Amino acid sequence: MKLEYFIQNCITGGRGNGSIWLEKQELEEKAKRCKVSLAPLPGLVERGNVICYSPEGTGRTYYTTPKMDHMETEIAEHIIRIMNGYHPLAVDQEVIDHYIEKAELKFGKTLHEEQRKAVNMAVTSGFCVITGGPGTGKTCVLQTLTYVLMQLNVFVDIRFTAPTGKAARRIEESTGSFAKTTQMELGLAPGNFRHRYFGGDILVVDEVSMLDMETTYEVLRAIKTGDKVIFVGDIEQLPSVGPGAILRDLIFSEVVPATMLTKTFRQAEDSNIFGNIQKIINKDPDFSAGEDFVIVTAGENESDPMDQLVEIFLQERQTYGADNVVCLLPYRRSGKLCSDRFNNIIQEIVNPVGDRPYLSIQSDGGLEIKLSAGDPVMQLENREEVANGDVGYVVNCTNRSLTVSYPQYGDLKVEYDNTTAKDLSLAYAMSIHKSQGSEYKSVIMGITNAHTAMLNKNILYTGVTRAKERCVLLREEEAVITALHKESEYDRTTFLAEKINQCYKESLISNQVA
């Protein structure tokens, strides 16, 4: 394998850990395991096939491909371009305050000082970040911000987006504003990005922690100078599946205007769910148990953890209803305690195929999955009608085709054949990654030593924060401790924050010269 292709594969392929740059020692270890020679590296650097960077004072050397370096640099340049190119309306602070107060009366909510700061920042900035955990009032900020911007300019075109269909639907439910996936808004498709300009005036992107570097690059290059961009997200959630740590780097740059919301409104300060979310953030494994947060020891009394999960799921389903319960696991297809296996077991109990027609597909992990009428299913890839992460229900089925109803899109029904059905999975359970952007009244989560390779604080945090009323955690204590002491976001090596700083300094010098 050519070395430059090997480095690219280490970043974007199966060997990647989300980093954009590989430290020399790390690259040497990966190359040794894969029996790839690093001998031509100096020559490749000279020819431009590989980019080398040695941060001053670190004594370390990092490598990436020209494509990765170009996208990272371009993102930084676009951010500064958008920040500098936006010219807010010339209005006094008193006018903004007046409209904030009118919004408070309209929506029946009084803004906290942090929320007011976020609204003011977003009104006056060309590019900004609003971040905060569950229940900190991000939705309230967006509602108020939209109202204020519309009062300042009734003709302004504000467009709401999120990386997944589920997250976009949540924006609609919470704000009342129409939302699309970011990819649909900008005409982006996996591996087939086509450049087109953003058609609105203000782009709001929620769940930004899910944006990888390539998608962010395509988003920002679509923004015209003079447009406004507002990124919203939770830095504690899982980072993107693809390489990059966009939300982290924007905040750490200390150049992009950012407001962190910390005051919690959704849950009572003394609720176990809220208290345990704070403990996860603080790496404290001493979780509080109660009616809203149940802790079950995995393997207790020599029980099989899968059997325990199934029993818990059936109990929660009976209490909260079929649409309000989900089981979340770190793995979708790997190992005995993965969501694919759980889905097959639950299906046999609550919606057995029996002699009914079904369409058979094979999961990536090699399991046979039978899809039949009544099953909840998740779309795993973006397509024209529905987005990655959308959940619907099979309403008609034969052994060659099936129809899925997506009630979140009104009366939308999508047809699948033997080929396209491979983009579906059963959705009684799902991976924690796939749950981002969703909320359920009851969340059941399994965290065991069998998941060690996948465990980190972000996995635990993301799973628990999907629960609106109740969380049942099946856990091995050692696995929870392992998760709490690893943060996937901070393991990623990028230089976007540094590049944003550099571009900002260069723009200041350029403005002084001009």
C-alpha positions in Angstrom: 0.0 0.0 0.0 1.3 3.5 -0.9 2.1 5.4 2.2 -0.1 8.4 1.5 -3.1 6.0 1.0 -2.2 4.3 4.3 -2.2 7.6 6.1 -5.5 8.5 4.6 -6.9 5.2 5.7 -5.6 5.7 9.2 -7.6 8.9 9.3 -10.8 8.1 7.6 -10.9 4.3 7.4 -11.2 1.5 9.9 -8.0 2.3 11.7 -9.1 5.9 12.4 -9.8 7.3 15.9 -11.2 10.6 14.7 -7.9 12.4 14.5 -7.0 14.6 11.6 -3.2 14.4 12.3 -1.1 11.4 13.3 1.8 11.8 15.7 5.0 10.2 14.3 5.2 7.5 17.0 1.5 6.6 16.5 2.0 6.4 12.7 5.1 4.2 13.2 3.2 1.8 15.4 0.3 1.6 13.0 2.6 1.1 10.1 4.5 -1.7 11.9 1.3 -3.5 12.7 0.2 -3.3 9.1 3.7 -4.0 7.7 3.9 -0.7 5.8 7.2 0.9 5.3 7.7 4.5 6.4 11.1 4.8 4.6 9.8 7.1 1.8 8.1 9.5 4.2 10.7 12.4 3.8 10.4 12.2 0.1 6.6 12.2 0.2 6.6 15.2 2.4 8.9 17.0 -0.1 6.7 16.1 -3.0 3.5 17.2 -1.2 2.0 13.7 -0.9 2.1 14.0 2.9 1.9 17.1 5.0 4.1 17.4 8.1 3.7 19.8 11.1 5.8 20.3 14.2 4.1 22.6 16.7 6.7 25.0 18.2 7.9 23.9 21.6 6.3 20.5 21.6 9.2 18.4 20.1 6.6 16.4 18.3 5.9 15.8 14.6 2.5 15.1 13.0 1.5 14.0 9.6 -1.7 14.1 7.5 -2.7 14.1 3.9 -2.9 17.2 1.7 -6.7 16.7 1.5 -7.2 16.7 5.2 -4.8 19.7 5.7 -6.6 21.6 3.0 -10.1 21.1 4.5 -9.0 22.0 8.0 -7.3 25.2 6.7 -10.3 26.1 4.5 -12.7 25.6 7.5 -10.7 28.1 9.5 -10.5 30.6 6.6 -14.3 30.3 6.0 -15.0 30.9 9.7 -13.1 34.1 9.7 -14.6 35.2 6.4 -18.1 34.7 7.7 -17.3 36.4 11.0 -15.8 39.4 9.3 -18.2 39.6 6.4 -21.4 39.9 8.5 -22.7 43.4 9.2 -25.4 43.4 11.8 -28.3 45.9 11.7 -27.5 49.1 13.4 -29.8 48.9 16.4 -29.3 49.9 20.0 -29.0 47.4 22.8 -32.3 48.8 24.2 -34.1 47.7 21.1 -32.8 44.1 21.4 -33.7 44.0 25.1 -37.2 45.3 24.2 -37.8 42.4 21.7 -36.3 39.9 24.2 -38.9 41.0 26.7 -41.7 40.7 24.2 -40.5 37.2 23.4 -40.6 36.3 27.1 -44.2 37.4 27.2 -45.1 35.6 24.0 -43.5 32.3 25.0 -44.2 32.6 28.7 -40.5 32.0 29.7 -38.2 34.4 31.5 -34.6 34.1 30.2 -31.7 33.4 32.5 -28.7 35.8 32.3 -26.8 33.2 30.3 -29.6 32.8 27.8 -29.9 36.6 27.3 -26.1 36.6 26.6 -26.5 33.9 24.0 -29.4 35.7 22.3 -27.4 39.0 22.2 -24.3 37.2 20.9 -26.2 35.5 18.1 -28.0 38.7 17.0 -24.7 40.6 16.6 -22.3 37.9 15.5 -21.7 36.5 12.0 -20.6 33.2 13.3 -21.2 31.9 16.9 -21.6 28.8 19.0 -24.3 28.1 21.7 -23.5 25.1 23.8 -25.0 23.5 26.8 -26.3 20.2 28.3 -29.9 18.9 28.3 -32.4 21.2 29.9 -30.2 24.3 29.9 -32.5 26.2 27.6 -30.9 25.9 24.1 -34.4 25.6 22.6 -35.7 28.7 24.5 -32.7 30.6 23.2 -33.5 29.6 19.6 -37.2 30.5 20.0 -36.3 33.9 21.4 -33.5 34.5 18.9 -35.8 33.7 16.0 -38.4 36.1 17.3 -35.9 38.9 17.8 -34.3 38.5 14.4 -37.7 38.5 12.7 -38.7 41.7 14.5 -35.5 43.4 13.5 -35.9 42.2 9.9 -39.2 40.7 9.0 -37.9 39.4 5.6 -34.9 37.5 7.0 -34.8 33.9 5.9 -33.8 31.7 8.9 -33.2 28.0 8.1 -32.9 25.3 10.8 -31.0 22.1 10.3 -29.4 19.2 12.1 -27.1 16.3 11.0 -29.9 13.7 11.3 -33.6 13.5 10.6 -34.4 12.7 14.2 -32.6 15.8 15.4 -34.3 17.9 12.7 -37.7 16.7 13.9 -36.9 17.6 17.5 -36.2 21.2 16.4 -39.6 21.3 14.8 -41.3 19.9 17.8 -39.5 22.2 20.3 -39.4 25.5 18.3 -42.3 25.2 15.9 -39.9 26.1 13.0 -39.5 23.9 10.0 -36.2 22.0 9.9 -34.3 19.8 7.5 -31.1 17.7 7.8 -28.1 19.9 7.0 -27.2 17.6 4.1 -30.7 18.0 2.5 -30.6 21.8 3.0 -27.3 22.1 1.2 -27.7 19.2 -1.3 -25.0 17.1 0.2 -24.8 13.3 -0.2 -22.3 10.8 1.3 -19.3 10.6 -1.0 -21.0 12.8 -3.6 -20.8 16.4 -2.3 -21.9 18.9 -4.9 -21.1 22.5 -4.3 -24.0 24.9 -4.1 -24.6 28.1 -2.1 -26.9 28.3 0.9 -30.2 29.8 -0.2 -31.2 31.6 3.1 -29.8 34.4 5.2 -29.2 32.6 8.5 -28.2 29.0 8.9 -28.8 27.3 12.3 -27.2 23.9 12.8 -28.2 21.9 15.9 -26.3 18.9 17.3 -23.0 20.2 15.9 -21.1 17.6 17.9 -22.2 15.1 15.2 -20.6 17.1 12.4 -17.3 15.7 11.0 -14.7 17.8 9.3 -15.7 17.0 5.7 -19.3 17.9 6.2 -18.4 21.1 8.0 -16.1 22.0 5.2 -18.9 21.6 2.7 -21.3 23.5 4.9 -19.1 26.5 5.4 -18.0 26.8 1.8 -21.7 27.0 0.9 -22.2 30.1 3.1 -22.1 33.4 1.2 -20.2 36.4 2.7 -22.8 38.4 4.6 -24.8 35.3 5.8 -25.0 34.4 9.5 -24.2 30.9 10.9 -25.2 29.7 14.4 -23.9 26.4 15.6 -25.7 24.8 18.6 -24.6 21.6 20.4 -23.5 19.9 23.6 -19.7 19.4 23.9 -20.1 16.5 26.3 -21.9 14.4 23.7 -20.2 11.9 21.4 -18.1 13.4 18.7 -18.7 12.8 15.1 -18.3 9.3 13.6 -16.0 10.8 10.9 -12.7 12.5 11.7 -12.7 15.9 13.4 -13.7 17.6 16.7 -15.5 20.6 15.3 -17.5 21.8 18.3 -14.5 21.4 20.6 -12.2 23.2 18.3 -14.5 26.2 17.7 -14.9 26.7 21.5 -11.2 26.1 22.2 -10.1 28.6 19.6 -11.4 31.4 21.8 -11.9 33.4 18.6 -15.4 32.3 17.6 -18.0 33.9 19.9 -19.4 31.2 22.2 -21.8 31.1 25.1 -22.1 28.0 27.4 -25.4 27.5 29.1 -25.0 25.9 32.5 -28.2 26.6 34.4 -30.6 23.6 34.1 -34.4 24.1 33.8 -35.8 20.9 32.4 -35.2 18.7 35.4 -35.3 19.5 39.1 -31.9 20.0 40.6 -32.6 17.1 43.0 -33.6 14.6 40.3 -31.4 11.5 40.0 -31.1 11.8 36.2 -29.8 15.4 36.5 -27.6 14.6 39.4 -26.0 11.6 37.6 -25.5 13.6 34.4 -23.4 16.0 36.5 -21.5 13.1 38.1 -20.7 11.8 34.6 -19.3 15.2 33.7 -17.2 15.2 36.9 -16.1 11.5 36.4 -17.9 10.4 39.7 -19.0 6.7 39.5 -21.1 7.0 42.7 -24.5 7.3 40.9 -27.7 8.0 42.8 -30.5 5.5 42.4 -34.2 6.2 42.6 -37.5 5.9 40.7 -36.2 8.0 37.8 -32.7 6.3 37.7 -32.6 2.6 38.3 -29.2 0.8 38.6 -29.1 -2.9 37.9 -25.9 -5.0 38.3 -25.1 -6.9 35.1 -24.8 -10.7 35.7 -26.4 -10.5 39.2 -27.2 -13.9 40.6 -25.5 -15.4 37.5 -28.1 -13.9 35.2 -27.3 -13.5 31.5 -27.0 -9.7 30.8 -29.0 -10.0 27.6 -31.8 -11.8 29.5 -31.7 -9.0 32.0 -32.0 -6.3 29.3 -34.9 -8.1 27.7 -36.8 -8.4 31.0 -36.2 -4.7 31.8 -37.3 -3.7 28.3 -40.6 -5.6 28.5 -41.4 -4.1 31.9 -40.6 -0.5 30.7 -42.6 -1.1 27.5 -45.6 -2.1 29.5 -45.4 1.0 31.6 -44.5 3.7 29.0 -45.8 2.3 25.7 -44.0 0.9 22.7 -43.1 4.2 21.2 -41.6 5.7 24.3 -38.9 3.1 25.2 -35.6 2.2 23.7 -32.6 0.1 24.6 -29.2 1.7 24.0 -26.0 -0.2 23.7 -22.4 0.8 22.7 -22.3 -1.7 19.8 -24.8 -2.2 17.0 -23.3 -5.4 15.5 -20.3 -6.6 17.5 -20.4 -9.1 20.4 -23.2 -10.9 22.2 -24.5 -7.7 23.8 -25.2 -5.6 20.7 -28.4 -3.9 19.5 -28.8 -6.2 16.4 -28.9 -9.3 18.6 -31.2 -7.6 21.1 -33.6 -6.5 18.3 -33.9 -10.1 17.0 -34.7 -11.4 20.5 -37.3 -8.7 21.3 -38.9 -9.1 17.9 -39.5 -12.8 18.5 -41.3 -11.8 21.7 -43.4 -8.7 20.8 -43.9 -9.1 17.1 -43.0 -12.7 16.1 -42.8 -13.3 12.3 -44.3 -16.8 12.5 -46.0 -17.6 9.2 -46.4 -14.0 8.2 -44.5 -12.6 5.2 -41.1 -11.1 5.9 -38.1 -9.6 4.1 -34.8 -11.1 5.1 -31.6 -9.0 5.1 -28.2 -9.6 6.6 -26.6 -7.1 9.0 -23.0 -5.9 8.7 -22.2 -8.3 11.6 -23.6 -11.3 9.7 -26.9 -11.7 11.6 -30.1 -12.5 9.6 -32.7 -9.8 10.2 -36.3 -10.4 9.4 -38.4 -7.3 8.8 -42.1 -7.7 9.0 -45.3 -5.6 9.4 -45.4 -3.8 12.7 -41.7 -3.6 13.3 -40.0 -0.3 14.1 -37.1 0.3 11.7 -34.3 2.8 11.4 -32.9 4.2 8.2 -29.1 3.9 8.3 -28.2 6.0 5.2 -29.5 9.3 3.8 -31.8 9.0 0.8 -34.0 11.4 -1.0 -37.2 10.8 1.0 -35.8 10.2 4.5 -32.6 10.8 6.4 -30.0 8.7 8.3 -31.4 8.0 11.8 -35.1 8.4 10.9 -37.3 5.8 12.6 -40.5 4.4 11.0 -42.8 1.4 11.0 -43.2 -1.4 8.5 -46.8 -1.3 7.3 -46.7 -3.8 4.4 -44.3 -6.6 3.7 -43.6 -9.4 1.2 -40.4 -11.5 0.8 -39.3 -9.1 -1.9 -40.4 -5.7 -0.8 -41.8 -3.7 2.1 -43.3 -0.3 2.9 -42.2 1.9 5.8 -44.4 4.7 7.2 -42.6 7.7 8.6 -45.3 9.6 10.6 -42.9 12.4 11.4 -43.2 13.4 7.7 -47.0 13.3 7.7 -48.3 10.5 5.5 -45.0 9.6 3.9 -44.6 6.0 3.0 -41.3 4.7 1.5 -40.9 1.6 -0.6 -37.9 -0.8 -0.2 -36.8 -3.8 -2.2 -34.2 -6.5 -1.4 -31.4 -4.1 -2.2 -32.5 -0.9 -0.5 -33.8 -2.7 2.6 -30.2 -3.3 3.6 -30.2 0.3 4.7 -32.7 -0.6 7.4 -32.3 -2.1 10.9 -34.8 -3.0 13.6 -35.2 -0.2 16.1 -36.4 -1.7 19.4 -32.7 -1.0 20.3 -30.0 1.0 18.7 -26.4 2.0 19.2 -25.8 5.0 21.4 -24.2 6.7 18.4 -27.4 6.3 16.5 -29.5 7.6 19.4 -28.0 11.1 19.1 -30.7 13.7 18.4 -33.4 11.5 20.0 -35.3 11.5 23.3 -37.4 8.8 24.9 -39.5 8.8 28.1 -37.6 5.6 29.2 -34.1 4.7 28.2 -32.5 1.3 29.0 -28.7 1.3 28.7 -26.3 -1.6 29.0 -22.6 -0.8 29.9 -20.5 -3.9 30.6 -16.9 -5.0 30.3 -17.8 -6.6 27.0 -18.0 -3.0 25.6 -14.6 -1.9 26.9 -13.0 -1.0 23.6 -15.9 1.4 22.9 -16.4 2.9 26.3 -15.8 6.5 27.1 -17.4 9.3 29.1 -19.2 10.7 26.0 -20.9 7.3 25.4 -22.2 7.2 29.0 -23.3 10.9 28.9 -25.0 10.6 25.5 -27.0 7.5 26.6 -28.2 8.9 29.9 -29.2 12.3 28.4 -31.6 10.6 25.9 -33.9 9.9 28.9 -36.7 12.4 29.6 -38.4 10.6 32.6 -36.5 7.5 33.5 -33.2 5.7 32.9 -32.4 2.1 33.7 -28.7 1.4 33.7 -27.6 -2.2 33.5 -23.9 -2.0 34.4 -20.8 -3.6 35.6 -19.2 -1.0 37.9 -15.7 -1.6 36.5 -17.0 -0.8 33.0 -18.6 2.5 34.2 -15.3 3.5 35.8 -13.5 2.7 32.6 -15.9 4.8 30.6 -15.7 7.8 33.0 -11.9 8.1 32.7 -11.7 8.2 28.9 -13.0 11.2 26.8 -13.2 10.4 23.1 -13.4 14.1 22.1 -10.1 14.9 23.7 -8.3 12.0 22.1 -8.6 13.5 18.7 -5.6 15.3 17.3 -6.6 18.3 15.2 -5.1 21.8 14.6 -8.3 23.6 13.6 -8.4 25.7 16.8 -4.8 26.8 16.1 -5.6 27.5 12.4 -8.6 29.6 13.4 -6.4 31.7 15.6 -3.8 32.1 12.9 -6.4 33.2 10.3 -7.9 35.6 12.8 -4.5 37.2 13.5 -3.8 37.5 9.8 -7.2 39.2 9.2 -6.4 41.7 11.9 -3.0 42.5 10.3 -4.7 42.7 6.8 -7.3 45.2 8.2 -4.7 47.3 9.8 -2.7 47.5 6.5 -5.8 48.3 4.6 
